[in-house]
């Protein structure tokens, strides 16, 4: 199924945003020195998301195993580093094992499923479920970090989107 022009433009826009985000977090980490460890994790997250979306943009039709898996793996790993960055930013000491386990299981499943590109709907379902779980972890970390300084309703309002 050929992607529409609007879809390809949106993918390119997301790649551009994540590239700018990566550069911005690098400046925050190495030049301005604001929360350098968290900033480096956010920079890595944006670099991985940039790489994944760029691979999606360059992906031929029908997609090949290598590009399909690499793009999904880069994006999911980037989502994990968003969570890891939030843990470091807010100085939360929670173990990140469940998020890491989610990412690892999803990557193994995607590697196995991506070998047959007829499994597109299943690949999408696994990717979406893993992304939702990782973003759930990130939202929870964000809520806990903001809750340290603000009210519960303020933390919910910022963390729920």
Buried (B, 14 or more C-beta within 10 A) or exposed (E): EEBEEEEEEBBBEBBEBBBEBBBBBBEBBEEEEEBEEBBBBBBBBBBBBBBBBBBBBEBEEEBEEEBBBBBBBBBBBBBBBBBBBBBBBBEBEBEBEEBBEBBBEBBEBBBEBBEEEEBBEBBEEBBEEBBEBBBEBBBBBBBBBBBEEEEEEEBBEBBEE
